[in-house]
Amino acid sequence: MNQSSTIAAVSTPVAAGGLGVIRISGADAISIAAAVFRPVSEKNVTTMKGYTAAFGKVYDGDTPIDEAVLLIFRAPHSYTGEDVAELSCHGGVYLVDRALRAVIKAGAQPAAPGEFTKRAFLNGKLDLTEAEAVMNLISAQGEQGAAAALTALEGALSRKLREAAQVLIADAAYMAAWVDYPDDEIEELSQERLLADYRGVAETLENLLNNYEGGRALTQGVDTVIAGKPNVGKSTLMNCLSGFDRSIVTAAAGTTRDVVEDTVRLGKMVLRLADTAGIRRADNEAEQIGVEFALNRIDRAELVLAVFDGSQPLSEEDRGVIARCRGKRAIALVNKCDLPQRLERDALDGFFAVIPISAKNADGIQALSEAVLAVLGSDSVDTSAAMLANERQRAGCELALSCVKEAVDALQSGMTLDAVNVSTDAAVDALLTLTGERAGDAVIHEIFSKFCVGK
Ligand code: GDP
């Protein structure tokens, strides 16, 4: 679809609601709105100014469909940078769909996923990292995710990447001039000055990369498994964290056979929790499947909360859990700390942290929350500062960093400035692909196709 066509889509969820909004964007947006909408005041829609509204009815031909409010935005002062008309109808699924069909009949093309935001990008309203932030803002599950997305939408990451690119571009231009016009009295940049510039850029990129995992955990949530043999208090912990009875808690060993899942907030973190079937040596086949499943979940989880019964000495099954947690991000929770303690703590030395809790009395949850932030590296992440939001950004940043390091190596090993410049250009390319200034069509298509229709 070419960018000069006028597009339309329903921008609100397809469900019954207070309002259903149809967004129309493009050169013919306002004349198409005029074809389907008649203001009560009988004013002429095509001469309405930007940022004005009219109340009236939406028509399909001569048949009135719904009452609506029409909002007009004139280019370039709109989300997409084009003329935009928005019809706010009553939010019934049928009504909104029928109004959209009337708009399409009047000449609009159905919008592709993310096409409004793509047009905003192509018209210079947003860069690529800001467009990605729009998507993250929509899908944010909690305060941290929303705060980080808003920071990115305000351009914090773009500014950082552009500043880094500017430093490299200035040095590259200087080196190129010095190589091309050695006779002109261009003073050669001192090696120290160049190295200082490159190291500064490398440090910026390294900081972004180092905070990536911790930032992702904070903004996107973490796949977490509560593991442990039967009866140590996994279900009780799950219920304590999620605030209501989801898992069946009984005193008989082996009652939680299936996986119960829940998304909970623990302090600043969002945990996608799975309480697995108790890990124990199974006697029957069904239980065996549950146990296997539980062990596999430990392997796949990003975070393991391994629960032990502090009132009992460690058993063979506990030792199995400990072995399985080796090399994982795992925290040992010594539960039932309200009872006399008999567990050998030394055996838990390999865990990131060992925390006494009482799931039954909700004791020790604050300490657990702090340990979770620390094990995920999220304790030092500042959501009001620039951070990388997705795998594309991480990979691009890593590529830029490796090119900068190559340039540093070339400088230090006395290679020609031309050689240094090849790596420098590659680094600039990687940085400007991230912001979108040098991104190819395939990258742009890939990013916007993940959006929802109507955004
Ligand atoms: P699961 O099999 O690991 O899910 O264990 P449950 O959550 O079903 O708990 C097993 C038993 O331990 C139940 O009787 C719980 O009430 C008890 N329990 C769980 N947490 C605590 C605790 O912190 N202190 C005490 N005293 N008992 C607990």
Residues whose N, C-alpha, C, O or C-beta is under 5 A from the ligand:
A	BS01	GDP	K229 P230 N231 V232 G233 K234 S235 T236 I248 V249 T250 A251 T256 G278 N335 K336 C337 D338 L339 I357 S358 A359 K360 N361
